[in-house]
Amino acid sequence: MSKESHAFLGRTKPLAISDNYTISVLNYYFLQRKVSLFEKNSVFRLVALAATGSGVAYQLDTKNSGSVRVSIPSFSPWALQDIIPNSSFPSLAPFGYGNSPLSFTSANIASAADVNNGVPFKDAGASPKHCCGCFGRDTIANAAAKVGPAVVNLSVPKGFHGMTVGKSIGSGTIIDGDGTILTCAHVVVDFQGFTSTSKGKVDVTLQDGRTFEGTVVNADLHSDIAIVKISSKTPLPTAKLGSSSSLRPGDWVVAMGCPLSLQNTITAGIVSCVDRKSSDLGLGGMRREYLQTDCAINAGNSGGPLVNIDGEIIGVNIMKVLAADGLSFSVPIDSVSKIIEHFKTKGRVVRPWLGLKMLDLNEMIVAQLKEKDELFPDVTTGVLVPMVSPGSPAERAGFHPGDIVVEFEGKPVGSIKEVIEIMGDRVGKPMKVVVKRAKDKSVTLTVIPEEANPDM
């Protein structure tokens, strides 16, 4: 019980009740004083609790309608609780792909009544209504119901030297009424050195049982995102794209898809990391970032949606770590939206390339580098350039290993992500970059980005 004093009948004094005798005395005292209390136009509410051997504290607040407050310590046998929700591993894909450490996965709590607001308890058979933002027993089911009808099963025959040797299975989501399906590239195109016998055709099965022949219209192997189109004379269910920028570790998410071609399958979990870098996963090439979740996904989930509890797509399930449970990865929907926009405007994804290997700096890394090299520039943040690719635009612009990028196109930068956002899709256009070198020497360079090879 709190030790702070309580106002009791005009006097400041803490009052602890520990046996029935004291309670009786208190009740008698209350009854003796009730006339004077009502004479003062105070509304007096007496709460009587049989509290033998338990610590109960009464507080009479004459400033607040003469109410009696009851405080029950944590060890009391009675509790009133508000529910306030707020190495290398083989691939799971139909055919193994090198020694990738990752597996590409193609193939209510019933709330109590709000006592404070006087809301009565509902009948046991009534469907509970939850406040906005509350997590209830039907929250996940409602989110899945919004997206579920738009989730499809994809199947593509795979061939080798003219022979059909299996199928690539995966999932997708209809995101537009014109039949646009969002999925993974490795599900529907030549991703692992095997040829498709379907010549860009995909078998599409909706969850209501309808089947279609789809066509691959766009694919980006770097991000592993693809678009498939189907035509239907009847209306198609669609799902809404959300935003991944506001996700936080711990947010609830739902993974949907057709693992092992088992349609209408959902799993739930939380976001474990919102910016898992491709380098953390041992993936080479260009820098990519993923959403990490603990949702269970398996072969066939690739291309399926990752959904928030509002029923919006916030990611595309792409891979898992085969040797570990609870390590699944998705492409953030904000990145996917940019890719889709590139598909619409340019027919492909355009990425500028400088030829720099970059590393984010922070105060701890800077301090360590200064200990090793007294000539290290006096900076607190920036982007370190440990390596410059020979023959690259960066080398031609005059970048040196050890340079620290502090300004890009007139804007201060402190991370690789900021540099990428500033470059956008500008290819062939000169860009001014300010770098710091030993002895705090500042140099301004002009670099002209080239379009990156999508296979890098």
C-alpha positions in Angstrom: 0.0 0.0 0.0 1.2 3.5 -0.8 2.6 5.4 2.1 1.4 8.8 0.9 -1.1 10.4 3.2 -4.8 10.5 2.4 -7.3 13.2 3.5 -9.7 11.5 6.0 -12.6 13.6 7.4 -10.7 16.8 7.2 -7.5 15.4 8.6 -4.4 14.2 6.8 -3.7 10.7 8.1 -3.1 7.3 6.4 -5.6 4.7 7.4 -5.0 0.9 7.2 -7.6 -1.7 8.0 -6.4 -5.1 9.0 -9.2 -6.8 10.9 -13.0 -6.9 11.2 -13.0 -5.0 14.5 -11.4 -2.0 13.0 -13.8 -2.2 10.0 -16.8 -2.2 12.4 -15.4 0.8 14.2 -14.9 2.6 10.9 -18.4 1.8 9.7 -19.9 3.0 13.0 -17.9 6.2 12.7 -19.2 6.7 9.1 -22.8 6.2 10.3 -22.3 8.8 13.1 -21.0 11.3 10.6 -23.4 10.7 7.8 -25.7 13.5 8.8 -23.0 16.1 8.7 -21.7 14.8 5.4 -25.1 15.1 3.7 -25.6 18.5 5.3 -22.6 19.5 3.3 -24.2 18.4 0.1 -21.7 15.6 -0.4 -22.6 12.4 -2.1 -21.4 9.7 0.2 -20.8 6.2 -1.1 -19.9 3.6 1.4 -18.1 0.5 0.3 -18.0 -2.3 2.8 -15.6 -5.2 2.3 -15.2 -8.2 4.5 -11.4 -8.1 4.7 -10.3 -10.4 7.5 -6.5 -10.6 7.5 -6.2 -8.6 4.3 -4.8 -5.1 3.9 -7.5 -2.7 2.7 -7.3 1.1 2.7 -10.3 3.4 2.7 -10.0 7.0 1.6 -12.8 9.6 2.0 -12.4 12.4 -0.5 -14.7 15.2 0.6 -13.5 17.3 -2.4 -14.8 14.8 -4.9 -18.4 14.2 -4.1 -17.6 12.7 -0.7 -16.7 9.4 -2.3 -15.0 6.5 -0.5 -12.1 5.0 -2.4 -10.9 1.4 -1.8 -7.3 0.4 -2.5 -6.6 -3.4 -2.6 -2.9 -4.4 -2.5 -1.4 -6.8 -4.9 -1.4 -9.7 -2.4 -5.2 -9.4 -1.8 -7.2 -12.6 -2.6 -9.5 -10.4 -4.6 -8.3 -8.7 -7.8 -10.0 -6.3 -10.2 -8.0 -6.2 -13.4 -8.6 -4.2 -16.5 -7.5 -6.0 -19.7 -5.6 -3.4 -21.6 -4.5 -4.9 -24.9 -2.3 -2.7 -26.5 26.4 -22.2 -41.9 24.4 -23.3 -45.0 21.0 -24.7 -45.0 19.1 -26.5 -47.9 16.5 -24.6 -49.7 12.8 -25.3 -49.3 12.1 -24.3 -52.9 11.5 -27.1 -55.4 15.2 -27.1 -56.4 18.2 -26.2 -54.2 19.9 -22.9 -54.9 23.6 -23.0 -54.0 24.3 -22.8 -50.3 21.9 -20.0 -49.4 21.5 -19.8 -45.6 17.9 -19.0 -46.1 14.9 -21.0 -47.3 12.8 -19.5 -50.0 9.3 -20.5 -49.2 7.6 -21.1 -52.6 6.5 -24.8 -53.2 -10.1 -12.5 -28.1 -9.4 -12.2 -25.3 -13.0 -11.3 -24.2 -12.8 -7.9 -22.6 -14.5 -7.1 -19.3 -17.2 -4.4 -19.1 -15.9 -0.9 -18.7 -16.9 -0.4 -15.0 -15.7 3.2 -14.9 -18.0 4.1 -17.8 -20.9 2.1 -16.5 -21.0 -0.2 -19.5 -22.8 -3.4 -18.4 -21.5 -6.9 -19.1 -22.9 -8.5 -22.2 -24.6 -11.9 -22.4 -22.3 -14.8 -22.8 -23.6 -15.5 -26.3 -23.2 -11.9 -27.6 -20.3 -10.9 -29.9 -18.0 -8.6 -27.9 -17.4 -5.1 -29.3 -13.8 -3.9 -28.8 -12.6 -0.4 -28.5 -10.5 1.1 -31.3 -7.0 -0.3 -31.0 -7.9 -3.0 -28.6 -6.8 -6.6 -29.2 -9.8 -9.0 -28.9 -10.5 -12.6 -29.5 -11.6 -11.9 -33.1 -9.0 -9.3 -34.0 -6.8 -11.8 -36.0 -9.9 -13.5 -37.5 -11.2 -10.1 -38.7 -7.9 -9.1 -40.3 -7.6 -12.5 -42.1 -11.2 -12.2 -43.3 -10.5 -8.9 -45.0 -7.6 -10.3 -47.0 -8.3 -14.0 -47.3 -10.6 -14.0 -50.3 -7.9 -12.2 -52.4 -5.1 -14.7 -51.5 -4.4 -17.1 -54.4 -2.5 -20.3 -55.0 0.1 -20.2 -57.8 1.6 -23.2 -59.6 4.2 -23.2 -62.4 5.5 -26.4 -64.1 9.3 -26.5 -64.1 11.4 -28.2 -66.8 14.9 -29.3 -67.4 16.2 -30.0 -70.9 12.6 -30.2 -72.2 11.3 -32.5 -69.4 8.9 -31.4 -66.8 10.5 -32.3 -63.5 8.2 -30.6 -61.0 6.2 -27.5 -60.1 7.0 -24.3 -58.4 4.3 -23.5 -55.9 3.6 -20.3 -54.1 1.0 -17.7 -53.1 -0.1 -14.3 -54.3 -2.6 -11.6 -53.6 -5.0 -9.8 -55.9 -4.3 -6.1 -55.3 -6.5 -4.7 -58.1 -9.8 -5.5 -59.6 -8.3 -5.7 -63.0 -6.6 -9.0 -62.0 -3.2 -7.8 -60.8 -1.6 -10.3 -58.5 1.4 -9.5 -56.3 3.8 -12.4 -55.7 7.5 -13.4 -55.5 9.6 -13.6 -58.6 11.2 -16.9 -57.7 7.8 -18.5 -57.7 6.9 -17.6 -61.3 10.1 -17.0 -63.3 13.5 -18.6 -64.0 15.2 -18.0 -60.6 17.3 -21.0 -60.1 18.7 -21.9 -63.5 15.8 -24.1 -64.5 13.6 -23.3 -67.5 9.8 -22.9 -67.2 7.8 -25.1 -69.6 4.8 -22.8 -69.2 6.4 -19.9 -71.2 5.3 -17.2 -68.7 1.9 -18.9 -67.8 0.9 -19.5 -64.3 -2.0 -21.6 -62.9 -4.0 -19.5 -60.5 -6.5 -20.9 -58.0 -8.7 -18.6 -55.9 -9.9 -19.5 -52.5 -13.5 -19.7 -53.7 -12.4 -22.5 -56.1 -12.2 -20.6 -59.4 -9.2 -21.3 -61.6 -7.5 -19.0 -64.1 -4.4 -19.0 -66.4 -2.3 -16.1 -65.4 0.6 -14.3 -67.3 3.8 -13.0 -65.7 3.9 -9.3 -66.8 6.8 -8.0 -64.6 9.5 -9.5 -62.4 12.4 -8.1 -60.5 14.9 -10.7 -59.4 16.9 -8.3 -57.1 13.9 -7.6 -54.9 12.2 -11.0 -55.8 8.9 -9.2 -56.6 6.7 -10.1 -59.6 3.3 -9.2 -61.0 0.9 -11.7 -62.6 -2.2 -10.8 -64.4 -5.5 -12.8 -64.8 -8.7 -11.9 -66.7 -12.1 -12.4 -65.2 -15.6 -11.5 -66.4 -16.8 -11.7 -62.8 -15.7 -9.4 -60.0 -12.5 -10.4 -58.2 -11.8 -9.9 -54.5 -9.0 -7.5 -53.7 -6.8 -6.6 -50.7 -5.6 -3.2 -49.6 -2.0 -2.2 -49.4 -1.0 -0.6 -46.1 2.2 1.0 -44.9 5.3 -0.6 -43.3 7.0 2.6 -42.2 5.2 2.8 -38.8 5.7 -0.9 -37.9 7.5 -1.5 -34.6 9.0 -4.7 -33.1 6.2 -6.4 -31.2 3.4 -5.4 -33.5 1.0 -8.3 -34.3 1.0 -9.6 -37.9 -0.7 -12.4 -39.8 1.0 -14.5 -42.5 -1.4 -15.8 -45.2 -0.8 -18.1 -48.1 -1.0 -21.7 -49.4 1.9 -23.7 -47.8 2.2 -27.0 -49.6 -0.8 -25.9 -51.7 -3.0 -25.9 -48.6 -5.3 -23.0 -49.2 -7.0 -20.8 -46.6 -4.0 -21.1 -44.3 -3.1 -18.4 -41.8 -0.5 -18.1 -39.0 0.0 -15.3 -36.6 3.0 -13.8 -34.7 4.8 -10.5 -34.1 7.3 -8.3 -35.9 10.7 -9.3 -34.6 12.8 -6.7 -36.5 11.7 -3.9 -38.9 14.9 -3.4 -40.8 16.8 -6.7 -41.1 19.6 -6.1 -43.6 20.5 -8.5 -46.3 24.1 -8.4 -45.2 23.0 -9.7 -41.8 21.6 -12.8 -43.6 24.7 -13.4 -45.6 23.1 -12.3 -48.9 25.4 -10.6 -51.3 24.7 -8.0 -53.9 22.9 -4.8 -53.4 21.6 -3.7 -50.0 18.1 -4.9 -49.1 16.0 -4.7 -46.0 13.4 -7.1 -44.7 10.7 -7.4 -42.0 11.6 -10.2 -39.7 8.7 -12.0 -38.0 8.1 -15.2 -36.0 5.1 -16.2 -38.1 5.3 -19.9 -39.2 5.7 -20.0 -43.0 6.6 -23.0 -45.2 7.1 -24.0 -48.8 4.3 -22.4 -50.7 4.0 -19.3 -48.5 6.3 -17.3 -50.8 4.5 -14.4 -52.4 1.7 -14.5 -49.8 0.8 -11.4 -47.8 1.9 -10.3 -44.4 -1.0 -8.5 -42.9 -1.5 -6.1 -40.0 -4.4 -6.3 -37.6 -6.3 -3.7 -39.7 -6.4 -6.1 -42.6 -3.8 -4.3 -44.7 -0.9 -5.8 -46.5 2.4 -4.6 -45.0 4.8 -7.1 -46.5 5.3 -10.0 -49.0 6.5 -13.2 -47.4 9.6 -14.4 -49.1 11.8 -16.7 -47.1 12.7 -18.4 -43.8 15.7 -19.9 -42.1 15.2 -23.6 -42.5 17.3 -24.6 -39.4 15.5 -22.2 -37.0 12.0 -21.7 -35.9 10.5 -18.2 -35.7 12.8 -16.6 -38.3 10.7 -15.6 -41.3 11.3 -12.6 -43.6 9.2 -10.4 -45.8 9.7 -7.6 -48.2 8.3 -4.3 -46.7 5.2 -3.1 -48.6 6.7 0.4 -48.9 9.5 -1.0 -51.0 7.1 -3.1 -52.9 4.9 -0.1 -53.7 7.9 1.7 -55.2 8.7 -1.4 -57.3 5.1 -1.6 -58.6 5.3 2.1 -59.5 8.5 1.4 -61.5 6.8 -1.4 -63.3 3.9 0.9 -64.3 6.1 3.8 -65.5 9.2 2.2 -66.8 8.4 -1.5 -67.2 11.3 -2.4 -65.0 13.0 -1.3 -61.7 15.6 1.4 -62.3 18.3 1.5 -59.6 21.3 3.9 -59.6 24.7 2.4 -59.0 27.8 4.3 -57.6 30.2 1.4 -56.9 30.7 2.2 -53.3 30.7 -0.1 -50.3 29.3 1.9 -47.4 29.1 1.6 -43.7 26.9 3.6 -41.3 28.8 5.4 -38.6 27.8 6.2 -35.0 29.6 7.8 -32.1 30.9 4.4 -30.8 32.4 3.4 -34.1 33.9 6.8 -34.7 35.5 6.7 -31.2 37.0 3.3 -32.0 38.3 4.5 -35.4 39.9 7.6 -33.8 41.8 5.4 -31.3 43.3 3.4 -34.2 44.0 6.4 -36.4 44.9 9.9 -35.0 44.3 11.4 -38.5 40.7 10.2 -38.6 38.3 13.2 -39.4 36.5 14.9 -36.6 33.0 13.7 -37.3 30.2 12.2 -35.2 28.0 10.7 -37.9 28.3 9.9 -41.6 28.8 7.1 -44.1 32.2 5.5 -44.3 33.5 4.3 -47.6 35.8 1.3 -46.9 36.0 0.2 -50.6 35.5 1.7 -54.1 34.8 -0.7 -57.0 37.4 -0.4 -59.8 36.0 1.2 -63.0 32.9 2.4 -61.2 31.2 5.8 -61.3 32.6 6.5 -57.8 36.2 5.7 -58.8 35.9 8.0 -61.8 34.5 10.7 -59.5 37.5 10.6 -57.3 36.2 8.6 -54.2 38.9 7.0 -52.1 38.7 4.2 -49.5 38.4 5.8 -46.1 36.3 8.8 -47.3 33.3 9.7 -45.1 30.2 11.0 -46.9 28.7 13.8 -44.8 26.6 15.6 -47.5 24.7 14.3 -50.6 23.1 16.7 -53.0 23.2 19.5 -50.5 21.6 17.4 -47.7 23.5 16.1 -44.6 23.5 12.3 -44.4 24.1 9.9 -41.6 23.1 6.6 -43.0 23.1 4.5 -46.2 19.3 4.6 -46.3 19.4 8.4 -46.5 21.8 8.2 -49.4 19.6 5.7 -51.3 16.5 7.8 -50.7 18.2 11.0 -52.0 19.4 9.2 -55.2 16.0 7.7 -55.9 16.0 6.5 -59.5 18.2 9.3 -60.9 20.5 7.7 -63.4 22.9 9.7 -65.6 22.5 12.9 -63.6 25.5 14.5 -61.9 25.2 14.6 -58.1 27.4 16.6 -55.6 28.8 14.8 -52.7 30.9 16.2 -49.8 33.3 13.8 -48.1 35.7 14.2 -45.2 39.2 12.9 -45.3 42.2 12.7 -42.9 43.1 15.9 -41.0 39.5 17.1 -41.5 40.0 17.8 -45.1 36.7 18.5 -46.9 36.4 17.6 -50.6 33.4 18.0 -53.0 33.0 15.4 -55.6 30.7 15.1 -58.6 29.4 11.6 -59.4 27.2 10.4 -62.2 25.2 7.2 -61.2 24.8 4.4 -63.7 21.9 2.0 -63.9 22.6 -1.1 -61.8 22.7 -4.6 -63.3 19.6 -6.3 -61.8 21.7 -9.5 -61.4 24.1 -7.9 -59.0 
